Amino acid sequence: MSKTKEILRHKWVHGRSHREVAQSLGVSAGMVGTTLARAKTAGLIEWSQIVDVDEAALEE
C-alpha cells in the first residue's frame, strides 16, 4: 500500500491525529497535512472513496 493510501487509512479508518499518523508511518506531520489537503481538493473525504482505487491513480 502506498504512503498516500496508508496516511488516508490511518486518518479516516483509525481516526488518528496528524502526529500519530506521522510517527506510525515515519513521515512528517506536514506530509500528513499535505496529503489530506490534496485528497480534499480532489473531492475525497472518506476511505470508501479510495479503498479500491489503483495506487497510481491515487498518486496523480
N, CA, C and O atoms as CSV, one atom per row, in Angstrom:
chain,resi,resn,atom,element,x,y,z
A,1,MET,N,N,0.856,-1.175,0.000
A,1,MET,CA,C,0.000,0.000,0.000
A,1,MET,C,C,0.902,1.237,0.000
A,1,MET,O,O,1.900,1.284,0.719
A,2,SER,N,N,0.546,2.226,-0.802
A,2,SER,CA,C,1.343,3.447,-0.906
A,2,SER,C,C,1.257,4.267,0.373
A,2,SER,O,O,0.325,4.116,1.163
A,3,LYS,N,N,2.246,5.140,0.566
A,3,LYS,CA,C,2.236,6.034,1.735
A,3,LYS,C,C,0.972,6.882,1.733
A,3,LYS,O,O,0.363,7.098,2.781
A,4,THR,N,N,0.578,7.362,0.560
A,4,THR,CA,C,-0.618,8.201,0.472
A,4,THR,C,C,-1.829,7.443,1.000
A,4,THR,O,O,-2.582,7.957,1.827
A,5,LYS,N,N,-2.005,6.242,0.525
A,5,LYS,CA,C,-3.162,5.448,0.939
A,5,LYS,C,C,-3.069,5.090,2.425
A,5,LYS,O,O,-4.080,5.086,3.127
A,6,GLU,N,N,-1.870,4.794,2.899
A,6,GLU,CA,C,-1.678,4.477,4.315
A,6,GLU,C,C,-2.020,5.675,5.194
A,6,GLU,O,O,-2.670,5.522,6.228
A,7,ILE,N,N,-1.586,6.858,4.790
A,7,ILE,CA,C,-1.900,8.072,5.550
A,7,ILE,C,C,-3.408,8.248,5.635
A,7,ILE,O,O,-3.951,8.482,6.715
A,8,LEU,N,N,-4.074,8.136,4.515
A,8,LEU,CA,C,-5.525,8.319,4.492
A,8,LEU,C,C,-6.237,7.239,5.303
A,8,LEU,O,O,-7.227,7.526,5.976
A,9,ARG,N,N,-5.754,6.026,5.248
A,9,ARG,CA,C,-6.357,4.933,6.024
A,9,ARG,C,C,-6.219,5.197,7.525
A,9,ARG,O,O,-7.176,5.036,8.282
A,10,HIS,N,N,-5.038,5.599,7.939
A,10,HIS,CA,C,-4.820,5.873,9.367
A,10,HIS,C,C,-5.707,7.015,9.858
A,10,HIS,O,O,-6.211,6.976,10.980
A,11,LYS,N,N,-5.894,8.023,9.020
A,11,LYS,CA,C,-6.735,9.158,9.413
A,11,LYS,C,C,-8.211,8.793,9.390
A,11,LYS,O,O,-8.919,9.001,10.375
A,12,TRP,N,N,-8.678,8.250,8.275
A,12,TRP,CA,C,-10.109,8.047,8.075
A,12,TRP,C,C,-10.650,6.790,8.733
A,12,TRP,O,O,-11.781,6.796,9.219
A,13,VAL,N,N,-9.886,5.725,8.763
A,13,VAL,CA,C,-10.375,4.476,9.340
A,13,VAL,C,C,-10.104,4.426,10.848
A,13,VAL,O,O,-10.962,4.022,11.633
A,14,HIS,N,N,-8.903,4.842,11.230
A,14,HIS,CA,C,-8.497,4.724,12.629
A,14,HIS,C,C,-8.665,6.015,13.425
A,14,HIS,O,O,-8.542,6.005,14.649
A,15,GLY,N,N,-8.945,7.125,12.744
A,15,GLY,CA,C,-9.189,8.388,13.434
A,15,GLY,C,C,-7.991,8.946,14.176
A,15,GLY,O,O,-8.151,9.629,15.188
A,16,ARG,N,N,-6.801,8.666,13.690
A,16,ARG,CA,C,-5.582,9.118,14.357
A,16,ARG,C,C,-5.287,10.580,14.053
A,16,ARG,O,O,-5.715,11.122,13.034
A,17,SER,N,N,-4.551,11.200,14.954
A,17,SER,CA,C,-4.133,12.591,14.758
A,17,SER,C,C,-3.013,12.649,13.721
A,17,SER,O,O,-2.415,11.628,13.382
A,18,HIS,N,N,-2.736,13.856,13.221
A,18,HIS,CA,C,-1.634,14.034,12.268
A,18,HIS,C,C,-0.337,13.489,12.875
A,18,HIS,O,O,0.417,12.772,12.217
A,19,ARG,N,N,-0.097,13.839,14.125
A,19,ARG,CA,C,1.140,13.420,14.795
A,19,ARG,C,C,1.211,11.899,14.929
A,19,ARG,O,O,2.263,11.307,14.686
A,20,GLU,N,N,0.119,11.272,15.307
A,20,GLU,CA,C,0.098,9.814,15.448
A,20,GLU,C,C,0.351,9.124,14.111
A,20,GLU,O,O,1.100,8.150,14.039
A,21,VAL,N,N,-0.273,9.630,13.060
A,21,VAL,CA,C,-0.070,9.058,11.728
A,21,VAL,C,C,1.387,9.219,11.316
A,21,VAL,O,O,2.011,8.273,10.834
A,22,ALA,N,N,1.922,10.409,11.505
A,22,ALA,CA,C,3.309,10.690,11.126
A,22,ALA,C,C,4.271,9.751,11.845
A,22,ALA,O,O,5.148,9.160,11.215
A,23,GLN,N,N,4.115,9.611,13.140
A,23,GLN,CA,C,5.001,8.737,13.916
A,23,GLN,C,C,4.846,7.281,13.506
A,23,GLN,O,O,5.835,6.557,13.402
A,24,SER,N,N,3.640,6.857,13.278
A,24,SER,CA,C,3.368,5.475,12.910
A,24,SER,C,C,3.980,5.097,11.562
A,24,SER,O,O,4.470,3.982,11.381
A,25,LEU,N,N,3.944,6.040,10.620
A,25,LEU,CA,C,4.404,5.751,9.257
A,25,LEU,C,C,5.797,6.280,8.951
A,25,LEU,O,O,6.327,6.034,7.867
A,26,GLY,N,N,6.396,7.003,9.891
A,26,GLY,CA,C,7.747,7.521,9.671
A,26,GLY,C,C,7.797,8.656,8.664
A,26,GLY,O,O,8.758,8.781,7.906
A,27,VAL,N,N,6.758,9.485,8.657
A,27,VAL,CA,C,6.722,10.660,7.777
A,27,VAL,C,C,6.514,11.895,8.652
A,27,VAL,O,O,6.258,11.773,9.850
A,28,SER,N,N,6.622,13.070,8.062
A,28,SER,CA,C,6.409,14.294,8.828
A,28,SER,C,C,4.916,14.585,8.966
A,28,SER,O,O,4.102,14.153,8.150
A,29,ALA,N,N,4.582,15.324,10.012
A,29,ALA,CA,C,3.191,15.745,10.194
A,29,ALA,C,C,2.769,16.637,9.033
A,29,ALA,O,O,1.599,16.650,8.651
A,30,GLY,N,N,3.717,17.383,8.473
A,30,GLY,CA,C,3.437,18.219,7.308
A,30,GLY,C,C,3.012,17.397,6.107
A,30,GLY,O,O,2.117,17.790,5.359
A,31,MET,N,N,3.658,16.251,5.925
A,31,MET,CA,C,3.287,15.372,4.810
A,31,MET,C,C,1.871,14.837,5.011
A,31,MET,O,O,1.112,14.707,4.051
A,32,VAL,N,N,1.518,14.532,6.245
A,32,VAL,CA,C,0.164,14.066,6.548
A,32,VAL,C,C,-0.835,15.157,6.178
A,32,VAL,O,O,-1.841,14.887,5.522
A,33,GLY,N,N,-0.558,16.379,6.597
A,33,GLY,CA,C,-1.446,17.502,6.294
A,33,GLY,C,C,-1.570,17.760,4.809
A,33,GLY,O,O,-2.667,17.999,4.302
A,34,THR,N,N,-0.448,17.713,4.110
A,34,THR,CA,C,-0.445,17.936,2.663
A,34,THR,C,C,-1.240,16.849,1.946
A,34,THR,O,O,-2.001,17.138,1.022
A,35,THR,N,N,-1.065,15.620,2.365
A,35,THR,CA,C,-1.788,14.500,1.757
A,35,THR,C,C,-3.291,14.657,1.948
A,35,THR,O,O,-4.067,14.442,1.016
A,36,LEU,N,N,-3.696,15.028,3.144
A,36,LEU,CA,C,-5.123,15.230,3.413
A,36,LEU,C,C,-5.680,16.407,2.621
A,36,LEU,O,O,-6.810,16.348,2.134
A,37,ALA,N,N,-4.900,17.471,2.489
A,37,ALA,CA,C,-5.345,18.638,1.722
A,37,ALA,C,C,-5.515,18.271,0.249
A,37,ALA,O,O,-6.486,18.680,-0.388
A,38,ARG,N,N,-4.574,17.502,-0.289
A,38,ARG,CA,C,-4.671,17.077,-1.690
A,38,ARG,C,C,-5.890,16.188,-1.909
A,38,ARG,O,O,-6.581,16.306,-2.921
A,39,ALA,N,N,-6.147,15.302,-0.959
A,39,ALA,CA,C,-7.321,14.424,-1.065
A,39,ALA,C,C,-8.600,15.249,-1.048
A,39,ALA,O,O,-9.507,15.013,-1.846
A,40,LYS,N,N,-8.671,16.210,-0.147
A,40,LYS,CA,C,-9.865,17.052,-0.043
A,40,LYS,C,C,-10.076,17.848,-1.327
A,40,LYS,O,O,-11.203,17.965,-1.808
A,41,THR,N,N,-8.997,18.393,-1.884
A,41,THR,CA,C,-9.080,19.148,-3.137
A,41,THR,C,C,-9.609,18.266,-4.268
A,41,THR,O,O,-10.323,18.736,-5.155
A,42,ALA,N,N,-9.250,16.987,-4.224
A,42,ALA,CA,C,-9.708,16.032,-5.241
A,42,ALA,C,C,-11.121,15.519,-4.958
A,42,ALA,O,O,-11.647,14.695,-5.707
A,43,GLY,N,N,-11.735,16.007,-3.876
A,43,GLY,CA,C,-13.093,15.593,-3.543
A,43,GLY,C,C,-13.175,14.300,-2.760
A,43,GLY,O,O,-14.245,13.701,-2.646
A,44,LEU,N,N,-12.048,13.869,-2.221
A,44,LEU,CA,C,-12.004,12.625,-1.455
A,44,LEU,C,C,-12.068,12.954,0.029
A,44,LEU,O,O,-11.221,13.682,0.548
A,45,ILE,N,N,-13.076,12.415,0.712
A,45,ILE,CA,C,-13.230,12.753,2.122
A,45,ILE,C,C,-13.443,11.539,3.020
A,45,ILE,O,O,-13.571,11.682,4.236
A,46,GLU,N,N,-13.481,10.345,2.428
A,46,GLU,CA,C,-13.655,9.151,3.260
A,46,GLU,C,C,-13.012,7.936,2.599
A,46,GLU,O,O,-12.826,7.897,1.383
A,47,TRP,N,N,-12.682,6.961,3.415
A,47,TRP,CA,C,-11.962,5.769,2.983
A,47,TRP,C,C,-12.697,5.005,1.884
A,47,TRP,O,O,-12.059,4.495,0.964
A,48,SER,N,N,-14.007,4.917,1.960
A,48,SER,CA,C,-14.758,4.141,0.966
A,48,SER,C,C,-14.562,4.667,-0.454
A,48,SER,O,O,-14.770,3.933,-1.421
A,49,GLN,N,N,-14.164,5.924,-0.586
A,49,GLN,CA,C,-13.934,6.503,-1.913
A,49,GLN,C,C,-12.622,6.035,-2.532
A,49,GLN,O,O,-12.465,6.085,-3.752
A,50,ILE,N,N,-11.686,5.584,-1.717
A,50,ILE,CA,C,-10.376,5.223,-2.264
A,50,ILE,C,C,-9.965,3.783,-2.021
A,50,ILE,O,O,-8.939,3.345,-2.542
A,51,VAL,N,N,-10.728,3.043,-1.251
A,51,VAL,CA,C,-10.323,1.691,-0.881
A,51,VAL,C,C,-9.998,0.835,-2.103
A,51,VAL,O,O,-9.072,0.026,-2.050
A,52,ASP,N,N,-10.725,0.992,-3.184
A,52,ASP,CA,C,-10.489,0.189,-4.387
A,52,ASP,C,C,-9.785,0.951,-5.504
A,52,ASP,O,O,-9.671,0.445,-6.621
A,53,VAL,N,N,-9.313,2.157,-5.215
A,53,VAL,CA,C,-8.637,2.969,-6.228
A,53,VAL,C,C,-7.218,2.449,-6.442
A,53,VAL,O,O,-6.516,2.118,-5.486
A,54,ASP,N,N,-6.812,2.381,-7.697
A,54,ASP,CA,C,-5.466,1.971,-8.065
A,54,ASP,C,C,-4.443,2.927,-7.445
A,54,ASP,O,O,-4.659,4.139,-7.411
A,55,GLU,N,N,-3.341,2.381,-6.962
A,55,GLU,CA,C,-2.302,3.193,-6.312
A,55,GLU,C,C,-1.800,4.313,-7.225
A,55,GLU,O,O,-1.645,5.449,-6.778
A,56,ALA,N,N,-1.547,4.007,-8.488
A,56,ALA,CA,C,-1.033,5.010,-9.423
A,56,ALA,C,C,-2.037,6.137,-9.625
A,56,ALA,O,O,-1.651,7.304,-9.694
A,57,ALA,N,N,-3.304,5.805,-9.720
A,57,ALA,CA,C,-4.340,6.823,-9.904
A,57,ALA,C,C,-4.438,7.720,-8.681
A,57,ALA,O,O,-4.698,8.917,-8.808
A,58,LEU,N,N,-4.237,7.162,-7.519
A,58,LEU,CA,C,-4.317,7.929,-6.285
A,58,LEU,C,C,-3.168,8.922,-6.169
A,58,LEU,O,O,-3.334,9.998,-5.596
A,59,GLU,N,N,-2.020,8.572,-6.702
A,59,GLU,CA,C,-0.844,9.435,-6.615
A,59,GLU,C,C,-0.922,10.634,-7.553
A,59,GLU,O,O,-0.160,11.587,-7.390
A,60,GLU,N,N,-1.821,10.607,-8.527
A,60,GLU,CA,C,-1.909,11.699,-9.508
A,60,GLU,C,C,-2.468,12.951,-8.928
A,60,GLU,O,O,-2.601,13.952,-9.631
